[in-house]
Amino acid sequence: MGRGGGMGNPVNVGIAVQADWENREFISNISLNVRRLFDFLLRFATTKSKLASLNEKLDILERKLEVLEVQVSSATTNPSVFN
């Protein structure tokens, strides 16, 4: 006859406890990796924003350099303009 409300077979309880710990460890690992992925994505977004800002500054510098190159070219071909 079975016991009403008893703990059950100690071997089955031990297996259930072991399975529960393994499940908890698995869930913990998943949670940790999700947090790491989230942190990476945040850093990536920040880096992407910084790179976009640097790209804009580089574009401005390139345009200024082109203007200077034209001015130098004009000065070398027609020095009387700057006298």
Distance bins in CASP14 RR format, pairs under 12 A and 6 or more apart:
PFRMAT RR
TARGET T0000
AUTHOR 0000-0000-0000
RMODE 2
METHOD distances of the structure
MODEL  1
2 8 0 0 0 0 1 0 0 0 0 0 0
2 9 0 0 0 0 0 1 0 0 0 0 0
3 9 0 0 0 0 0 1 0 0 0 0 0
6 12 0 0 0 0 0 1 0 0 0 0 0
6 13 0 0 0 0 0 1 0 0 0 0 0
7 13 1 0 1 0 0 0 0 0 0 0 0
7 14 0 0 0 0 0 1 0 0 0 0 0
7 16 0 0 0 0 0 1 0 0 0 0 0
7 17 0 0 0 0 0 1 0 0 0 0 0
8 14 0 0 0 0 0 1 0 0 0 0 0
8 15 0 0 0 0 0 1 0 0 0 0 0
8 16 0 0 0 0 1 0 0 0 0 0 0
9 15 0 0 0 0 1 0 0 0 0 0 0
9 16 0 0 0 0 0 1 0 0 0 0 0
10 16 0 0 0 0 0 1 0 0 0 0 0
10 17 0 0 0 0 0 1 0 0 0 0 0
11 17 0 0 0 0 0 1 0 0 0 0 0
11 18 0 0 0 0 0 1 0 0 0 0 0
12 18 0 0 0 0 0 1 0 0 0 0 0
12 19 0 0 0 0 0 1 0 0 0 0 0
13 19 0 0 0 0 0 1 0 0 0 0 0
13 20 0 0 0 0 0 1 0 0 0 0 0
14 20 0 0 0 0 1 0 0 0 0 0 0
14 21 0 0 0 0 1 0 0 0 0 0 0
14 22 0 0 0 0 0 1 0 0 0 0 0
15 21 0 0 0 0 0 1 0 0 0 0 0
15 22 0 0 0 0 0 1 0 0 0 0 0
16 22 0 0 0 0 0 1 0 0 0 0 0
16 23 0 0 0 0 0 1 0 0 0 0 0
17 23 0 0 0 0 0 1 0 0 0 0 0
17 24 0 0 0 0 0 1 0 0 0 0 0
18 24 0 0 0 0 0 1 0 0 0 0 0
18 25 0 0 0 0 0 1 0 0 0 0 0
19 25 0 0 0 0 0 1 0 0 0 0 0
19 26 0 0 0 0 0 1 0 0 0 0 0
20 26 0 0 0 0 0 1 0 0 0 0 0
20 27 0 0 0 0 0 1 0 0 0 0 0
21 27 0 0 0 0 0 1 0 0 0 0 0
21 28 0 0 0 0 0 1 0 0 0 0 0
22 28 0 0 0 0 0 1 0 0 0 0 0
22 29 0 0 0 0 0 1 0 0 0 0 0
23 29 0 0 0 0 0 1 0 0 0 0 0
23 30 0 0 0 0 0 1 0 0 0 0 0
24 30 0 0 0 0 0 1 0 0 0 0 0
24 31 0 0 0 0 0 1 0 0 0 0 0
25 31 0 0 0 0 0 1 0 0 0 0 0
25 32 0 0 0 0 0 1 0 0 0 0 0
26 32 0 0 0 0 0 1 0 0 0 0 0
26 33 0 0 0 0 0 1 0 0 0 0 0
27 33 0 0 0 0 0 1 0 0 0 0 0
27 34 0 0 0 0 0 1 0 0 0 0 0
28 34 0 0 0 0 0 1 0 0 0 0 0
28 35 0 0 0 0 0 1 0 0 0 0 0
29 35 0 0 0 0 0 1 0 0 0 0 0
29 36 0 0 0 0 0 1 0 0 0 0 0
30 36 0 0 0 0 0 1 0 0 0 0 0
30 37 0 0 0 0 0 1 0 0 0 0 0
31 37 0 0 0 0 0 1 0 0 0 0 0
31 38 0 0 0 0 0 1 0 0 0 0 0
32 38 0 0 0 0 0 1 0 0 0 0 0
32 39 0 0 0 0 0 1 0 0 0 0 0
33 39 0 0 0 0 0 1 0 0 0 0 0
33 40 0 0 0 0 0 1 0 0 0 0 0
34 40 0 0 0 0 0 1 0 0 0 0 0
34 41 0 0 0 0 0 1 0 0 0 0 0
35 41 0 0 0 0 0 1 0 0 0 0 0
35 42 0 0 0 0 0 1 0 0 0 0 0
36 42 0 0 0 0 0 1 0 0 0 0 0
36 43 0 0 0 0 0 1 0 0 0 0 0
37 43 0 0 0 0 0 1 0 0 0 0 0
37 44 0 0 0 0 0 1 0 0 0 0 0
38 44 0 0 0 0 0 1 0 0 0 0 0
38 45 0 0 0 0 0 1 0 0 0 0 0
39 45 0 0 0 0 0 1 0 0 0 0 0
39 46 0 0 0 0 0 1 0 0 0 0 0
40 46 0 0 0 0 0 1 0 0 0 0 0
40 47 0 0 0 0 0 1 0 0 0 0 0
41 47 0 0 0 0 0 1 0 0 0 0 0
41 48 0 0 0 0 0 1 0 0 0 0 0
42 48 0 0 0 0 0 1 0 0 0 0 0
42 49 0 0 0 0 0 1 0 0 0 0 0
43 49 0 0 0 0 0 1 0 0 0 0 0
43 50 0 0 0 0 0 1 0 0 0 0 0
44 50 0 0 0 0 0 1 0 0 0 0 0
44 51 0 0 0 0 0 1 0 0 0 0 0
45 51 0 0 0 0 0 1 0 0 0 0 0
45 52 0 0 0 0 0 1 0 0 0 0 0
46 52 0 0 0 0 0 1 0 0 0 0 0
46 53 0 0 0 0 0 1 0 0 0 0 0
47 53 0 0 0 0 0 1 0 0 0 0 0
47 54 0 0 0 0 0 1 0 0 0 0 0
48 54 0 0 0 0 0 1 0 0 0 0 0
48 55 0 0 0 0 0 1 0 0 0 0 0
49 55 0 0 0 0 0 1 0 0 0 0 0
49 56 0 0 0 0 0 1 0 0 0 0 0
50 56 0 0 0 0 0 1 0 0 0 0 0
50 57 0 0 0 0 0 1 0 0 0 0 0
51 57 0 0 0 0 0 1 0 0 0 0 0
51 58 0 0 0 0 0 1 0 0 0 0 0
52 58 0 0 0 0 0 1 0 0 0 0 0
52 59 0 0 0 0 0 1 0 0 0 0 0
53 59 0 0 0 0 0 1 0 0 0 0 0
53 60 0 0 0 0 0 1 0 0 0 0 0
54 60 0 0 0 0 0 1 0 0 0 0 0
54 61 0 0 0 0 0 1 0 0 0 0 0
55 61 0 0 0 0 0 1 0 0 0 0 0
55 62 0 0 0 0 0 1 0 0 0 0 0
56 62 0 0 0 0 0 1 0 0 0 0 0
56 63 0 0 0 0 0 1 0 0 0 0 0
57 63 0 0 0 0 0 1 0 0 0 0 0
57 64 0 0 0 0 0 1 0 0 0 0 0
58 64 0 0 0 0 0 1 0 0 0 0 0
58 65 0 0 0 0 0 1 0 0 0 0 0
59 65 0 0 0 0 0 1 0 0 0 0 0
59 66 0 0 0 0 0 1 0 0 0 0 0
60 66 0 0 0 0 0 1 0 0 0 0 0
60 67 0 0 0 0 0 1 0 0 0 0 0
61 67 0 0 0 0 0 1 0 0 0 0 0
61 68 0 0 0 0 0 1 0 0 0 0 0
62 68 0 0 0 0 0 1 0 0 0 0 0
62 69 0 0 0 0 0 1 0 0 0 0 0
63 69 0 0 0 0 0 1 0 0 0 0 0
63 70 0 0 0 0 0 1 0 0 0 0 0
64 70 0 0 0 0 0 1 0 0 0 0 0
64 71 0 0 0 0 0 1 0 0 0 0 0
65 71 0 0 0 0 0 1 0 0 0 0 0
65 72 0 0 0 0 0 1 0 0 0 0 0
66 72 0 0 0 0 0 1 0 0 0 0 0
66 73 0 0 0 0 0 1 0 0 0 0 0
67 73 0 0 0 0 0 1 0 0 0 0 0
67 74 0 0 0 0 0 1 0 0 0 0 0
68 74 0 0 0 0 0 1 0 0 0 0 0
68 75 0 0 0 0 0 1 0 0 0 0 0
69 75 0 0 0 0 0 1 0 0 0 0 0
69 76 0 0 0 0 0 1 0 0 0 0 0
70 76 0 0 0 0 0 1 0 0 0 0 0
70 77 0 0 0 0 0 1 0 0 0 0 0
71 77 0 0 0 0 0 1 0 0 0 0 0
71 78 0 0 0 0 0 1 0 0 0 0 0
71 81 0 0 0 0 1 0 0 0 0 0 0
71 82 0 0 0 0 1 0 0 0 0 0 0
72 78 0 0 0 0 0 1 0 0 0 0 0
72 79 0 0 0 0 0 1 0 0 0 0 0
72 81 0 0 0 0 0 1 0 0 0 0 0
72 82 0 0 0 0 0 1 0 0 0 0 0
73 79 0 0 0 0 0 1 0 0 0 0 0
73 81 0 0 0 0 0 1 0 0 0 0 0
74 80 0 0 0 0 0 1 0 0 0 0 0
74 81 1 0 0 1 0 0 0 0 0 0 0
74 82 0 0 0 0 1 0 0 0 0 0 0
75 81 1 0 0 1 0 0 0 0 0 0 0
75 82 1 0 1 0 0 0 0 0 0 0 0
75 83 0 0 0 0 0 1 0 0 0 0 0
76 82 0 0 0 0 0 1 0 0 0 0 0
END
